[in-house]
Amino acid sequence: MLSFRLVDTDSFKQLMSIAVPQYVVPSRHYFSKRAVPSLHNQTINSLSLADSRLKSGTNIILNALKNINNLTRLDISGNSMGDPGAKLLAKALHVNRKLRTLIWDRNNTTFVGFLDVAHALKRNFTLMAMPLPMTDISQAYRVNPGKTEDALQQVWTLFHTPF
């Protein structure tokens, strides 16, 4: 990480005057006293990591989801997190009471992951929108149609049960 003093150096000011002549570089005090502290006060309500190909890196987000109190929409589609990711998602859904919308297709989830999410939905009453992960469903159905159908029936029943 670079020090805020960088913006006060002659070489940085010269670079900026060439790159963007009309831009006036704020002082290091502006960054240290105003700009960076203001970032800590901002909240994120919606996060899309769609098609980021994070694979097991998605686990960091899912673990954090247990403690994030302001995120209401999450899209983790296209990250190939597999059933281990679905299990972590289920754990997060057990405790998270703010998430309202979840999109999680194209993650190589099988009937095992669908069952984990179904069990989590028994205790989660705040999730309002969760499109079925059709790509994962079709892949899982080709491999194990009976168990996939049973798992999805549980997800559907629990998600659409009146509160």
C-alpha positions as CSV (number, residue, x, y, z in Angstrom):
1,M,0.0,0.0,0.0
2,L,1.3,3.4,-0.9
3,S,1.5,6.3,1.6
4,F,-0.7,9.4,1.2
5,R,2.5,11.4,0.8
6,L,2.7,10.1,-2.7
7,V,0.3,12.8,-3.9
8,D,2.6,15.5,-2.5
9,T,5.7,14.4,-4.5
10,D,6.9,16.4,-7.5
11,S,7.1,13.3,-9.7
12,F,3.4,12.4,-9.0
13,K,2.2,16.0,-9.6
14,Q,4.2,16.1,-12.9
15,L,2.7,12.8,-14.0
16,M,-0.8,14.0,-13.2
17,S,-0.3,17.3,-15.0
18,I,0.7,15.3,-18.2
19,A,-2.0,12.6,-17.8
20,V,-4.9,14.9,-16.8
21,P,-3.8,18.6,-17.1
22,Q,-7.1,20.0,-15.8
23,Y,-7.1,17.8,-12.6
24,V,-5.9,19.4,-9.4
25,V,-4.5,16.7,-7.1
26,P,-5.8,17.1,-3.5
27,S,-3.3,17.1,-0.7
28,R,-2.4,14.1,1.4
29,H,-4.4,15.6,4.2
30,Y,-7.5,15.6,2.1
31,F,-7.1,11.8,1.5
32,S,-6.1,11.0,5.1
33,K,-8.7,13.2,6.9
34,R,-11.7,13.2,4.5
35,A,-11.7,10.9,1.5
36,V,-10.7,7.6,3.2
37,P,-12.6,8.1,6.4
38,S,-15.8,8.8,4.4
39,L,-15.4,5.4,2.7
40,H,-15.9,3.7,6.1
41,N,-19.3,5.3,6.5
42,Q,-20.7,4.1,3.3
43,T,-22.8,0.9,3.1
44,I,-23.2,-1.5,0.3
45,N,-26.7,-2.8,-0.2
46,S,-26.2,-4.7,-3.4
47,L,-23.2,-6.8,-4.5
48,S,-22.7,-8.5,-7.9
49,L,-19.8,-10.9,-8.3
50,A,-21.5,-12.5,-11.3
51,D,-19.1,-14.4,-13.7
52,S,-16.1,-13.5,-11.6
53,R,-15.0,-17.2,-11.7
54,L,-14.0,-17.0,-8.0
55,K,-14.4,-20.7,-7.4
56,S,-13.4,-21.3,-3.8
57,G,-12.7,-17.6,-3.4
58,T,-16.5,-17.2,-3.2
59,N,-16.1,-18.7,0.3
60,I,-14.7,-15.5,1.7
61,I,-17.8,-13.6,0.7
62,L,-20.1,-16.3,1.9
63,N,-18.4,-16.5,5.3
64,A,-18.6,-12.7,5.6
65,L,-22.3,-12.8,4.7
66,K,-23.0,-14.2,8.2
67,N,-22.0,-10.8,9.7
68,I,-22.9,-8.3,7.0
69,N,-26.0,-6.4,8.2
70,N,-26.8,-4.2,5.3
71,L,-26.5,-6.3,2.1
72,T,-29.9,-7.0,0.7
73,R,-29.0,-8.3,-2.8
74,L,-26.3,-10.7,-3.8
75,D,-25.5,-12.2,-7.2
76,I,-22.8,-14.9,-7.1
77,S,-23.7,-16.5,-10.4
78,G,-21.0,-18.0,-12.6
79,N,-18.4,-18.6,-9.9
80,S,-18.2,-22.4,-10.0
81,M,-18.2,-22.7,-6.2
82,G,-19.7,-26.2,-6.3
83,D,-21.4,-27.9,-3.4
84,P,-18.8,-26.7,-0.8
85,G,-19.9,-23.1,-1.7
86,A,-23.6,-24.1,-1.5
87,K,-22.9,-25.4,2.0
88,L,-21.4,-22.1,3.0
89,L,-24.2,-20.3,1.4
90,A,-26.6,-22.4,3.4
91,K,-24.8,-21.5,6.7
92,A,-24.9,-17.8,5.8
93,L,-28.6,-18.1,5.1
94,H,-29.1,-19.6,8.5
95,V,-28.0,-16.5,10.3
96,N,-28.3,-13.6,7.8
97,R,-31.5,-11.7,8.3
98,K,-31.1,-8.9,5.8
99,L,-30.5,-10.6,2.4
100,R,-33.7,-10.2,0.3
101,T,-32.5,-11.3,-3.1
102,L,-30.1,-14.1,-4.0
103,I,-29.0,-15.1,-7.5
104,W,-26.7,-18.1,-7.6
105,D,-26.8,-19.9,-10.9
106,R,-23.8,-21.4,-12.9
107,N,-22.0,-22.6,-9.8
108,N,-21.8,-26.4,-10.5
109,T,-24.2,-27.1,-7.7
110,T,-25.6,-30.7,-7.5
111,F,-28.6,-32.1,-5.5
112,V,-26.3,-32.1,-2.4
113,G,-25.9,-28.3,-2.5
114,F,-29.6,-27.8,-3.2
115,L,-30.4,-29.9,-0.1
116,D,-28.1,-27.7,2.0
117,V,-29.8,-24.6,0.8
118,A,-33.3,-26.2,1.3
119,H,-32.4,-26.9,5.0
120,A,-31.2,-23.3,5.4
121,L,-34.5,-22.0,4.0
122,K,-36.3,-23.7,6.9
123,R,-34.9,-20.9,9.2
124,N,-34.6,-18.0,6.8
125,F,-37.7,-15.9,6.5
126,T,-36.2,-12.8,5.0
127,L,-35.2,-14.0,1.6
128,M,-37.9,-12.8,-0.8
129,A,-36.4,-13.4,-4.3
130,M,-34.3,-16.3,-5.4
131,P,-34.6,-17.3,-9.1
132,L,-34.0,-21.0,-9.5
133,P,-30.5,-21.8,-10.7
134,M,-31.7,-23.3,-14.0
135,T,-28.2,-24.1,-15.5
136,D,-27.2,-25.9,-12.3
137,I,-30.5,-27.7,-12.1
138,S,-30.2,-29.0,-15.7
139,Q,-26.7,-30.2,-15.1
140,A,-27.6,-31.9,-11.8
141,Y,-30.7,-33.4,-13.3
142,R,-28.7,-35.1,-16.1
143,V,-26.5,-36.8,-13.5
144,N,-29.0,-37.7,-10.9
145,P,-32.6,-36.9,-11.9
146,G,-34.4,-38.4,-8.9
147,K,-32.3,-36.9,-6.1
148,T,-32.2,-33.5,-7.9
149,E,-36.0,-33.4,-8.3
150,D,-36.4,-34.3,-4.6
151,A,-33.9,-31.6,-3.5
152,L,-35.6,-29.0,-5.7
153,Q,-39.0,-29.9,-4.4
154,Q,-37.7,-29.1,-0.9
155,V,-36.3,-25.8,-2.0
156,W,-39.5,-24.9,-3.8
157,T,-41.7,-25.9,-0.9
158,L,-39.7,-24.1,1.7
159,F,-39.2,-21.0,-0.3
160,H,-42.8,-20.6,-1.2
161,T,-44.3,-21.5,2.2
162,P,-46.3,-18.6,3.6
163,F,-44.7,-17.0,6.6
